[in-house]
Structure formats: structure tokens, C-alpha cells
Amino acid sequence: MLDPELLKILACPVCKTEVEYQREAQRILCRKCGRRYPVKDDIPIMLVEEAEHPPT
């Protein structure tokens, strides 16, 4: 499980917007641009190259 304090300071590296943790999917979702960043072994991988783009 991710540390709640860490979640408070995370932001999307592209648009600098607040993100939310989707525990079941093991990913971080940007609330503005929709990019989804993977979480591996409870570590958010907040790299633009690793992000999935929102479905169009």
C-alpha cells in the first residue's frame, strides 16, 4: 500500500495536476490529462515514458 503522505505530494509530471491512486488497478491516474502511471511493488513509476495515455 502506498503511503498516504506520498500520495498528497504526487503530481502528474506532464500537467502538474493532482493524481489519485487506483489500488485495484495498481496505477496512479491523473485527474486532468488522464494519463495512468503504473505502481510496481508499492512504488509509483511517475515517468512520462511509462505512462499509458487515456483511451480516445
TORSE-746192 format. One record per residue (C-alpha): x, y, z. Coordinates in Angstrom, 2 decimals. Example, Ala and Ser with C-alpha at 12.3 -4.5 7.8 and 13.67 -1.06 7.14 Angstrom:
TORSE-746192
<<12.30,-4.50,7.80>>;
<<13.67,-1.06,7.14>>;
***
This chain:
TORSE-746192
<<0.00,0.00,0.00>>;
<<1.20,3.47,-0.84>>;
<<1.96,5.92,1.94>>;
<<-0.89,8.47,2.20>>;
<<1.65,11.26,2.75>>;
<<3.36,10.35,-0.53>>;
<<0.04,10.48,-2.35>>;
<<-0.54,14.03,-1.07>>;
<<2.62,15.33,-2.77>>;
<<2.49,13.39,-6.05>>;
<<1.51,15.26,-9.20>>;
<<1.38,14.37,-12.87>>;
<<4.79,15.17,-14.41>>;
<<3.10,16.35,-17.62>>;
<<0.39,18.75,-16.44>>;
<<1.37,19.11,-12.75>>;
<<-2.15,18.21,-11.61>>;
<<-3.32,16.21,-8.63>>;
<<-3.44,12.42,-9.07>>;
<<-5.40,9.59,-7.48>>;
<<-4.32,6.08,-6.58>>;
<<-6.34,3.24,-8.06>>;
<<-5.39,0.37,-5.77>>;
<<-7.16,-2.46,-7.64>>;
<<-5.57,-1.48,-10.96>>;
<<-2.20,-0.69,-9.31>>;
<<-1.85,2.65,-11.02>>;
<<-1.84,6.39,-10.45>>;
<<-4.39,8.33,-12.51>>;
<<-4.02,11.99,-13.45>>;
<<-7.33,13.75,-12.90>>;
<<-6.71,16.30,-15.66>>;
<<-4.97,14.63,-18.62>>;
<<-5.98,11.04,-17.84>>;
<<-2.51,9.53,-18.05>>;
<<-2.10,6.37,-15.98>>;
<<1.21,5.64,-14.25>>;
<<2.00,2.12,-13.05>>;
<<2.65,1.19,-9.44>>;
<<5.17,-1.65,-9.05>>;
<<5.96,-3.15,-5.63>>;
<<4.20,-0.18,-3.98>>;
<<6.41,2.29,-5.87>>;
<<4.72,4.74,-8.25>>;
<<6.57,4.96,-11.57>>;
<<5.92,8.59,-12.47>>;
<<7.86,8.63,-15.74>>;
<<6.18,10.05,-18.83>>;
<<7.64,7.20,-20.91>>;
<<5.93,4.62,-18.65>>;
<<2.50,6.28,-18.68>>;
<<-0.48,4.91,-20.55>>;
<<-2.46,7.51,-22.45>>;
<<-6.20,7.78,-21.88>>;
<<-8.42,5.92,-24.32>>;
<<-9.63,8.12,-27.17>>;
***
